[in-house]
């Protein structure tokens, strides 16, 4: 099957889910994340031993070079606990043709960044994903200082159902007054099928669902298509081979 056919097929699946959840979502709520129409490169980086501050400084110093190359600056943050990497960068691409245009590639190679990155990193992983529109993500990301990412490998044949479950969970999140998670779906690269990114003011904001009344949580779960809030986690785990959770902070 051609790459074009695969993308058309993926788009039809997403449009089907969008139609369903437009009907199922609670009235008055606008769910952004199912709109996976913008291309990003996601990079996870682990610093070489003793080189974390050097790695952060390297990327900070690189921001002007992104501008000069005609690239959007990456949205990036540092992990505080969770997976084994230190930095996550979400680089806006728009399209492969634009991002890998010869002139832009040449500008990137000319600054010697790759060699410097090799010297202060011990592991890197890239996954290219389709996600929500850039301005939507950027607005939420820039307003936040604390982030939570969940990265999933689905069981065979469960990719579409996992996407559906993630959207259902967003309906639940909105129903109890919490921010929804942005959903990013793998196009190519590493083995992850999708990941969700939550943007919060701080750690307390992320952890603040404990004071939501039980009745409100029960109602939100039913509106999202679950039988109860207690069903959400176990159902998700019937769809995945494995996943990683990581929490972290903005880099200023």
VOZA-574002 format. One record per residue (C-alpha): residue number from 1; residue in three letters; x negated, z negated, y. Coordinates in nm, 4 decimals, decimal comma, m for minus. Each point is the difference from the previous one (the first is absolute). Example, Ala and Ser with C-alpha at 12.3 -4.5 7.8 and 13.67 -1.06 7.14 Angstrom:
<pts>
<pt n="1" res="ALA" X="m1,2300" Z="m0,7800" Y="m0,4500"/>
<pt n="2" res="SER" X="m0,1370" Z="0,0660" Y="0,3440"/>
</pts>
This chain:
<pts>
<pt n="1" res="UNK" X="0,0000" Z="0,0000" Y="0,0000"/>
<pt n="2" res="UNK" X="m0,1390" Z="0,0868" Y="0,3469"/>
<pt n="3" res="UNK" X="m0,0773" Z="m0,2586" Y="0,2669"/>
<pt n="4" res="UNK" X="0,2776" Z="0,1503" Y="0,2127"/>
<pt n="5" res="UNK" X="0,2524" Z="m0,0386" Y="m0,2826"/>
<pt n="6" res="UNK" X="m0,1058" Z="m0,3590" Y="m0,0597"/>
<pt n="7" res="UNK" X="0,0481" Z="m0,0856" Y="0,3677"/>
<pt n="8" res="UNK" X="0,3397" Z="0,1715" Y="0,0093"/>
<pt n="9" res="UNK" X="0,1052" Z="m0,1959" Y="m0,3090"/>
<pt n="10" res="UNK" X="m0,1212" Z="m0,3278" Y="0,1493"/>
<pt n="11" res="UNK" X="0,1849" Z="0,0749" Y="0,3222"/>
<pt n="12" res="UNK" X="0,3250" Z="0,0600" Y="m0,1894"/>
<pt n="13" res="UNK" X="m0,0373" Z="m0,3336" Y="m0,1817"/>
<pt n="14" res="UNK" X="m0,0558" Z="m0,1827" Y="0,3276"/>
<pt n="15" res="UNK" X="0,2953" Z="0,1749" Y="0,1669"/>
<pt n="16" res="UNK" X="0,2205" Z="m0,1057" Y="m0,2926"/>
<pt n="17" res="UNK" X="m0,1033" Z="m0,3631" Y="0,0448"/>
<pt n="18" res="UNK" X="0,0502" Z="0,0268" Y="0,3753"/>
<pt n="19" res="UNK" X="0,3555" Z="0,1228" Y="m0,0495"/>
<pt n="20" res="UNK" X="0,0769" Z="m0,2818" Y="m0,2430"/>
<pt n="21" res="UNK" X="m0,1474" Z="m0,2764" Y="0,2129"/>
<pt n="22" res="UNK" X="0,1605" Z="0,1271" Y="0,3198"/>
<pt n="23" res="UNK" X="0,3277" Z="m0,0825" Y="m0,1736"/>
<pt n="24" res="UNK" X="m0,1202" Z="m0,3228" Y="m0,1628"/>
<pt n="25" res="UNK" X="m0,1820" Z="m0,1559" Y="0,2957"/>
<pt n="26" res="UNK" X="0,1729" Z="m0,2747" Y="0,1967"/>
<pt n="27" res="UNK" X="0,1777" Z="0,1334" Y="0,3087"/>
<pt n="28" res="UNK" X="m0,2025" Z="m0,0225" Y="0,3193"/>
<pt n="29" res="UNK" X="m0,3378" Z="0,0021" Y="m0,1766"/>
<pt n="30" res="UNK" X="m0,2389" Z="0,2915" Y="0,0445"/>
<pt n="31" res="UNK" X="m0,2412" Z="0,0324" Y="m0,2894"/>
<pt n="32" res="UNK" X="m0,3103" Z="0,1964" Y="0,0932"/>
<pt n="33" res="UNK" X="m0,2202" Z="m0,0110" Y="m0,3054"/>
<pt n="34" res="UNK" X="0,1669" Z="0,2517" Y="m0,2360"/>
<pt n="35" res="UNK" X="m0,1017" Z="0,2754" Y="0,2434"/>
<pt n="36" res="UNK" X="m0,3337" Z="0,0865" Y="m0,1620"/>
<pt n="37" res="UNK" X="m0,0817" Z="0,3090" Y="0,2023"/>
<pt n="38" res="UNK" X="m0,3431" Z="m0,0639" Y="0,1553"/>
<pt n="39" res="UNK" X="m0,3372" Z="0,0353" Y="m0,1763"/>
<pt n="40" res="UNK" X="m0,2529" Z="m0,2859" Y="0,0096"/>
<pt n="41" res="UNK" X="m0,3331" Z="m0,0670" Y="m0,1677"/>
<pt n="42" res="UNK" X="m0,0229" Z="m0,3579" Y="m0,1225"/>
<pt n="43" res="UNK" X="m0,3498" Z="m0,1384" Y="m0,0478"/>
<pt n="44" res="UNK" X="m0,0902" Z="m0,3321" Y="m0,1611"/>
<pt n="45" res="UNK" X="m0,3573" Z="m0,1175" Y="0,0628"/>
<pt n="46" res="UNK" X="m0,2000" Z="m0,2882" Y="m0,1436"/>
<pt n="47" res="UNK" X="m0,3005" Z="m0,1059" Y="0,2044"/>
<pt n="48" res="UNK" X="m0,3442" Z="m0,0146" Y="m0,1542"/>
<pt n="49" res="UNK" X="m0,1169" Z="m0,3599" Y="m0,0557"/>
<pt n="50" res="UNK" X="m0,0563" Z="m0,1678" Y="0,3360"/>
<pt n="51" res="UNK" X="0,1080" Z="0,3137" Y="0,1897"/>
<pt n="52" res="UNK" X="0,3638" Z="m0,0709" Y="0,0906"/>
<pt n="53" res="UNK" X="m0,0680" Z="m0,0562" Y="0,3705"/>
<pt n="54" res="UNK" X="m0,2211" Z="0,3089" Y="0,0059"/>
<pt n="55" res="UNK" X="0,2779" Z="0,2004" Y="m0,1637"/>
<pt n="56" res="UNK" X="0,2571" Z="m0,1170" Y="0,2553"/>
<pt n="57" res="UNK" X="m0,2419" Z="0,0741" Y="0,2858"/>
<pt n="58" res="UNK" X="m0,0674" Z="0,3457" Y="m0,1428"/>
<pt n="59" res="UNK" X="0,3682" Z="0,0923" Y="0,0008"/>
<pt n="60" res="UNK" X="0,0505" Z="m0,1478" Y="0,3468"/>
<pt n="61" res="UNK" X="m0,2849" Z="0,2150" Y="0,1282"/>
<pt n="62" res="UNK" X="0,1502" Z="0,3046" Y="m0,1697"/>
<pt n="63" res="UNK" X="0,3296" Z="m0,0059" Y="0,1879"/>
<pt n="64" res="UNK" X="m0,1254" Z="0,2180" Y="0,2880"/>
<pt n="65" res="UNK" X="m0,1272" Z="0,2523" Y="m0,2551"/>
<pt n="66" res="UNK" X="0,3507" Z="0,0330" Y="m0,1449"/>
<pt n="67" res="UNK" X="0,1190" Z="0,0952" Y="0,3481"/>
<pt n="68" res="UNK" X="m0,2816" Z="0,2522" Y="0,0433"/>
<pt n="69" res="UNK" X="0,0777" Z="0,1630" Y="m0,3347"/>
<pt n="70" res="UNK" X="0,3652" Z="0,0419" Y="0,0948"/>
<pt n="71" res="UNK" X="0,1080" Z="m0,2614" Y="m0,2565"/>
<pt n="72" res="UNK" X="0,2486" Z="m0,2800" Y="0,0393"/>
<pt n="73" res="UNK" X="m0,1632" Z="m0,3418" Y="m0,0197"/>
<pt n="74" res="UNK" X="0,0685" Z="m0,1762" Y="m0,3312"/>
<pt n="75" res="UNK" X="0,2272" Z="m0,3019" Y="m0,0199"/>
<pt n="76" res="UNK" X="m0,2163" Z="m0,2613" Y="m0,1665"/>
<pt n="77" res="UNK" X="m0,0085" Z="m0,3645" Y="m0,0991"/>
<pt n="78" res="UNK" X="m0,2110" Z="m0,2522" Y="m0,1898"/>
<pt n="79" res="UNK" X="0,1180" Z="m0,1740" Y="m0,3157"/>
<pt n="80" res="UNK" X="0,0053" Z="m0,3793" Y="m0,0165"/>
<pt n="81" res="UNK" X="0,1122" Z="m0,0384" Y="m0,3603"/>
<pt n="82" res="UNK" X="0,1082" Z="0,2167" Y="m0,2879"/>
<pt n="83" res="UNK" X="m0,1758" Z="0,3102" Y="m0,1285"/>
<pt n="84" res="UNK" X="m0,3769" Z="0,0517" Y="m0,0149"/>
<pt n="85" res="UNK" X="m0,0382" Z="0,2291" Y="0,3028"/>
<pt n="86" res="UNK" X="m0,0732" Z="m0,1155" Y="0,3546"/>
<pt n="87" res="UNK" X="0,1516" Z="0,2644" Y="0,2287"/>
<pt n="88" res="UNK" X="0,3007" Z="0,2298" Y="m0,0172"/>
<pt n="89" res="UNK" X="0,0137" Z="0,3034" Y="0,2277"/>
<pt n="90" res="UNK" X="0,3096" Z="0,2161" Y="0,0410"/>
<pt n="91" res="UNK" X="m0,1226" Z="0,3240" Y="0,1567"/>
<pt n="92" res="UNK" X="0,2658" Z="0,2323" Y="0,1474"/>
<pt n="93" res="UNK" X="m0,0478" Z="0,3587" Y="m0,1197"/>
<pt n="94" res="UNK" X="0,3222" Z="0,1853" Y="0,0767"/>
<pt n="95" res="UNK" X="m0,0928" Z="0,2823" Y="m0,2370"/>
<pt n="96" res="UNK" X="m0,2946" Z="0,0955" Y="m0,2193"/>
<pt n="97" res="UNK" X="m0,0490" Z="0,3260" Y="0,1909"/>
<pt n="98" res="UNK" X="m0,0339" Z="m0,1755" Y="0,3350"/>
<pt n="99" res="UNK" X="m0,2111" Z="m0,2911" Y="m0,1203"/>
<pt n="100" res="UNK" X="m0,2421" Z="0,2167" Y="m0,1990"/>
<pt n="101" res="UNK" X="m0,0329" Z="0,2771" Y="0,2571"/>
<pt n="102" res="UNK" X="m0,3626" Z="0,1204" Y="0,0051"/>
<pt n="103" res="UNK" X="m0,0743" Z="m0,1142" Y="0,3543"/>
<pt n="104" res="UNK" X="0,1338" Z="m0,3495" Y="m0,0580"/>
<pt n="105" res="UNK" X="m0,1901" Z="m0,0355" Y="m0,3287"/>
<pt n="106" res="UNK" X="m0,3199" Z="0,1149" Y="0,1718"/>
<pt n="107" res="UNK" X="0,0447" Z="m0,2580" Y="0,2763"/>
<pt n="108" res="UNK" X="0,0413" Z="m0,2769" Y="m0,2558"/>
<pt n="109" res="UNK" X="m0,3156" Z="0,1003" Y="m0,1876"/>
<pt n="110" res="UNK" X="m0,2073" Z="0,0219" Y="0,3170"/>
<pt n="111" res="UNK" X="0,0215" Z="m0,3694" Y="0,0902"/>
<pt n="112" res="UNK" X="m0,1713" Z="m0,1309" Y="m0,3156"/>
<pt n="113" res="UNK" X="0,2778" Z="m0,2518" Y="m0,0680"/>
<pt n="114" res="UNK" X="0,0130" Z="0,0688" Y="m0,3745"/>
<pt n="115" res="UNK" X="m0,3630" Z="m0,1024" Y="m0,0493"/>
<pt n="116" res="UNK" X="0,0497" Z="m0,3198" Y="0,2009"/>
<pt n="117" res="UNK" X="0,3127" Z="m0,0821" Y="m0,2010"/>
<pt n="118" res="UNK" X="m0,1912" Z="0,0445" Y="m0,3259"/>
<pt n="119" res="UNK" X="m0,2518" Z="m0,2584" Y="0,1167"/>
<pt n="120" res="UNK" X="0,2498" Z="m0,2805" Y="0,0640"/>
<pt n="121" res="UNK" X="0,2730" Z="0,0603" Y="m0,2598"/>
<pt n="122" res="UNK" X="m0,0128" Z="m0,0484" Y="m0,3761"/>
<pt n="123" res="UNK" X="0,3350" Z="0,1543" Y="m0,1044"/>
<pt n="124" res="UNK" X="0,2596" Z="0,2334" Y="0,1526"/>
<pt n="125" res="UNK" X="0,3281" Z="0,1507" Y="m0,1169"/>
<pt n="126" res="UNK" X="0,2200" Z="0,2628" Y="0,1650"/>
<pt n="127" res="UNK" X="0,3631" Z="0,0845" Y="m0,0659"/>
<pt n="128" res="UNK" X="0,1874" Z="0,2615" Y="0,2027"/>
<pt n="129" res="UNK" X="0,3596" Z="m0,1003" Y="0,0623"/>
<pt n="130" res="UNK" X="0,3190" Z="0,1190" Y="0,1651"/>
<pt n="131" res="UNK" X="0,1472" Z="m0,2681" Y="0,2225"/>
<pt n="132" res="UNK" X="0,2266" Z="m0,0652" Y="0,2973"/>
<pt n="133" res="UNK" X="m0,0569" Z="0,1796" Y="0,3324"/>
<pt n="134" res="UNK" X="m0,3211" Z="m0,1036" Y="0,1730"/>
<pt n="135" res="UNK" X="0,1542" Z="m0,1387" Y="0,3178"/>
<pt n="136" res="UNK" X="0,2353" Z="m0,2206" Y="m0,2013"/>
<pt n="137" res="UNK" X="m0,2844" Z="m0,1459" Y="m0,2045"/>
<pt n="138" res="UNK" X="m0,2356" Z="m0,0321" Y="0,2949"/>
<pt n="139" res="UNK" X="0,2534" Z="m0,1894" Y="0,2114"/>
<pt n="140" res="UNK" X="0,0609" Z="m0,2619" Y="m0,2709"/>
<pt n="141" res="UNK" X="m0,3670" Z="m0,0192" Y="m0,0992"/>
<pt n="142" res="UNK" X="m0,1288" Z="m0,0515" Y="0,3540"/>
<pt n="143" res="UNK" X="0,2591" Z="m0,2712" Y="0,0699"/>
<pt n="144" res="UNK" X="m0,1053" Z="m0,1976" Y="m0,3091"/>
<pt n="145" res="UNK" X="m0,2948" Z="m0,2248" Y="m0,0769"/>
<pt n="146" res="UNK" X="0,0625" Z="m0,0676" Y="m0,3702"/>
<pt n="147" res="UNK" X="0,0536" Z="0,2521" Y="m0,2787"/>
<pt n="148" res="UNK" X="0,1115" Z="0,0019" Y="m0,3624"/>
<pt n="149" res="UNK" X="m0,0582" Z="0,2976" Y="m0,2292"/>
<pt n="150" res="UNK" X="0,1337" Z="0,0418" Y="m0,3544"/>
<pt n="151" res="UNK" X="m0,1552" Z="0,2860" Y="m0,1962"/>
<pt n="152" res="UNK" X="0,1631" Z="0,1257" Y="m0,3201"/>
<pt n="153" res="UNK" X="m0,0724" Z="0,2041" Y="m0,3090"/>
<pt n="154" res="UNK" X="0,3357" Z="0,0748" Y="m0,1597"/>
<pt n="155" res="UNK" X="0,0773" Z="0,0231" Y="m0,3673"/>
<pt n="156" res="UNK" X="0,0176" Z="0,3602" Y="m0,1290"/>
<pt n="157" res="UNK" X="0,3060" Z="0,1764" Y="0,1379"/>
<pt n="158" res="UNK" X="0,0975" Z="m0,2942" Y="0,2226"/>
<pt n="159" res="UNK" X="m0,1404" Z="0,1277" Y="0,3313"/>
<pt n="160" res="UNK" X="0,3372" Z="0,1014" Y="0,1411"/>
<pt n="161" res="UNK" X="0,1705" Z="m0,3203" Y="m0,1107"/>
<pt n="162" res="UNK" X="m0,2817" Z="m0,2051" Y="0,1519"/>
<pt n="163" res="UNK" X="0,0474" Z="0,1803" Y="0,3320"/>
<pt n="164" res="UNK" X="0,3726" Z="m0,0762" Y="m0,0223"/>
<pt n="165" res="UNK" X="m0,0718" Z="m0,3689" Y="m0,0719"/>
<pt n="166" res="UNK" X="m0,2300" Z="m0,0211" Y="0,3023"/>
<pt n="167" res="UNK" X="0,2752" Z="0,1399" Y="0,2230"/>
<pt n="168" res="UNK" X="0,2521" Z="m0,2420" Y="m0,1511"/>
<pt n="169" res="UNK" X="m0,2360" Z="m0,2867" Y="0,0760"/>
<pt n="170" res="UNK" X="m0,0266" Z="0,1204" Y="0,3595"/>
<pt n="171" res="UNK" X="0,3785" Z="m0,0160" Y="0,0301"/>
<pt n="172" res="UNK" X="m0,0222" Z="m0,3577" Y="m0,1251"/>
<pt n="173" res="UNK" X="m0,2802" Z="m0,0781" Y="0,2476"/>
<pt n="174" res="UNK" X="0,2050" Z="0,1268" Y="0,2928"/>
<pt n="175" res="UNK" X="0,3047" Z="m0,1880" Y="m0,1292"/>
<pt n="176" res="UNK" X="m0,1770" Z="m0,3357" Y="0,0232"/>
<pt n="177" res="UNK" X="m0,1503" Z="0,0781" Y="0,3396"/>
<pt n="178" res="UNK" X="m0,3533" Z="0,0941" Y="m0,1041"/>
<pt n="179" res="UNK" X="m0,2017" Z="0,3108" Y="0,0903"/>
<pt n="180" res="UNK" X="0,0241" Z="0,2828" Y="m0,2486"/>
<pt n="181" res="UNK" X="m0,3108" Z="0,1306" Y="m0,1719"/>
<pt n="182" res="UNK" X="m0,1295" Z="0,3490" Y="0,0657"/>
<pt n="183" res="UNK" X="m0,0147" Z="0,2070" Y="m0,3192"/>
<pt n="184" res="UNK" X="m0,2859" Z="0,2423" Y="m0,0683"/>
<pt n="185" res="UNK" X="0,0158" Z="0,2362" Y="m0,3005"/>
<pt n="186" res="UNK" X="m0,3085" Z="0,1446" Y="m0,1693"/>
<pt n="187" res="UNK" X="m0,0736" Z="0,3686" Y="0,0537"/>
<pt n="188" res="UNK" X="m0,3474" Z="0,0045" Y="m0,1569"/>
<pt n="189" res="UNK" X="m0,3111" Z="m0,2105" Y="m0,0423"/>
<pt n="190" res="UNK" X="m0,0208" Z="m0,3411" Y="m0,1678"/>
<pt n="191" res="UNK" X="0,2327" Z="m0,1077" Y="m0,2790"/>
<pt n="192" res="UNK" X="0,2531" Z="m0,1941" Y="0,2120"/>
<pt n="193" res="UNK" X="0,3510" Z="0,1482" Y="0,0015"/>
<pt n="194" res="UNK" X="0,1130" Z="m0,1675" Y="0,3197"/>
<pt n="195" res="UNK" X="m0,0625" Z="m0,2957" Y="0,2245"/>
<pt n="196" res="UNK" X="0,2015" Z="m0,1943" Y="0,2537"/>
<pt n="197" res="UNK" X="m0,1348" Z="m0,1450" Y="0,3221"/>
<pt n="198" res="UNK" X="0,1645" Z="m0,2894" Y="0,1818"/>
<pt n="199" res="UNK" X="m0,0889" Z="m0,0813" Y="0,3615"/>
<pt n="200" res="UNK" X="0,0480" Z="m0,3573" Y="0,1238"/>
<pt n="201" res="UNK" X="m0,0796" Z="m0,2102" Y="0,3058"/>
<pt n="202" res="UNK" X="m0,1951" Z="m0,2558" Y="m0,2020"/>
<pt n="203" res="UNK" X="m0,0126" Z="m0,1809" Y="m0,3336"/>
<pt n="204" res="UNK" X="0,3061" Z="m0,2117" Y="0,0807"/>
<pt n="205" res="UNK" X="0,2019" Z="0,3131" Y="0,0784"/>
<pt n="206" res="UNK" X="m0,0939" Z="0,1461" Y="m0,3390"/>
<pt n="207" res="UNK" X="0,0874" Z="m0,3202" Y="m0,1846"/>
<pt n="208" res="UNK" X="0,3173" Z="m0,0727" Y="0,1946"/>
<pt n="209" res="UNK" X="0,2715" Z="0,0941" Y="m0,2507"/>
<pt n="210" res="UNK" X="0,0255" Z="m0,3472" Y="m0,1508"/>
<pt n="211" res="UNK" X="0,2419" Z="m0,1258" Y="0,2645"/>
<pt n="212" res="UNK" X="0,2536" Z="0,2832" Y="m0,0496"/>
<pt n="213" res="UNK" X="0,3271" Z="m0,1501" Y="m0,1341"/>
<pt n="214" res="UNK" X="0,0711" Z="0,0703" Y="m0,3654"/>
<pt n="215" res="UNK" X="0,3329" Z="0,1651" Y="0,0822"/>
<pt n="216" res="UNK" X="m0,1688" Z="0,2459" Y="0,2354"/>
<pt n="217" res="UNK" X="m0,2643" Z="0,0861" Y="m0,2600"/>
<pt n="218" res="UNK" X="0,2655" Z="0,0516" Y="m0,2676"/>
<pt n="219" res="UNK" X="0,2032" Z="0,2306" Y="0,2250"/>
<pt n="220" res="UNK" X="m0,3061" Z="0,2009" Y="0,1050"/>
<pt n="221" res="UNK" X="m0,1051" Z="0,0430" Y="m0,3637"/>
<pt n="222" res="UNK" X="0,3430" Z="0,1339" Y="m0,0996"/>
<pt n="223" res="UNK" X="0,0047" Z="0,2378" Y="0,2985"/>
<pt n="224" res="UNK" X="m0,3385" Z="0,1310" Y="m0,1120"/>
<pt n="225" res="UNK" X="0,1224" Z="0,0646" Y="m0,3559"/>
<pt n="226" res="UNK" X="m0,1425" Z="m0,3087" Y="m0,1734"/>
<pt n="227" res="UNK" X="0,2133" Z="m0,2574" Y="m0,1785"/>
<pt n="228" res="UNK" X="m0,1870" Z="m0,2870" Y="0,1674"/>
<pt n="229" res="UNK" X="m0,3262" Z="m0,0715" Y="0,1883"/>
<pt n="230" res="UNK" X="m0,1483" Z="m0,1413" Y="m0,3210"/>
<pt n="231" res="UNK" X="0,0313" Z="0,3437" Y="m0,1601"/>
<pt n="232" res="UNK" X="m0,2195" Z="0,1843" Y="0,2520"/>
<pt n="233" res="UNK" X="m0,3476" Z="m0,0905" Y="m0,1260"/>
<pt n="234" res="UNK" X="0,0755" Z="0,0250" Y="m0,3732"/>
<pt n="235" res="UNK" X="0,1685" Z="0,3402" Y="0,0452"/>
<pt n="236" res="UNK" X="m0,2971" Z="0,1375" Y="0,1931"/>
<pt n="237" res="UNK" X="m0,2318" Z="m0,1108" Y="m0,2806"/>
<pt n="238" res="UNK" X="0,1932" Z="0,2082" Y="m0,2539"/>
<pt n="239" res="UNK" X="m0,1124" Z="0,3105" Y="0,1926"/>
<pt n="240" res="UNK" X="m0,3723" Z="m0,0580" Y="0,0458"/>
<pt n="241" res="UNK" X="m0,3120" Z="0,0125" Y="m0,2116"/>
<pt n="242" res="UNK" X="m0,1866" Z="m0,2179" Y="0,2513"/>
<pt n="243" res="UNK" X="m0,0270" Z="m0,0740" Y="0,3696"/>
<pt n="244" res="UNK" X="m0,2064" Z="m0,1789" Y="0,2614"/>
<pt n="245" res="UNK" X="0,1022" Z="m0,2186" Y="0,2927"/>
<pt n="246" res="UNK" X="m0,2282" Z="m0,0466" Y="0,2981"/>
<pt n="247" res="UNK" X="0,0515" Z="m0,1891" Y="0,3246"/>
<pt n="248" res="UNK" X="m0,2104" Z="0,0295" Y="0,3109"/>
<pt n="249" res="UNK" X="m0,0423" Z="m0,0059" Y="0,3743"/>
<pt n="250" res="UNK" X="m0,0394" Z="0,2397" Y="0,2888"/>
<pt n="251" res="UNK" X="m0,3503" Z="0,0857" Y="0,1169"/>
<pt n="252" res="UNK" X="m0,0370" Z="m0,0490" Y="0,3749"/>
</pts>
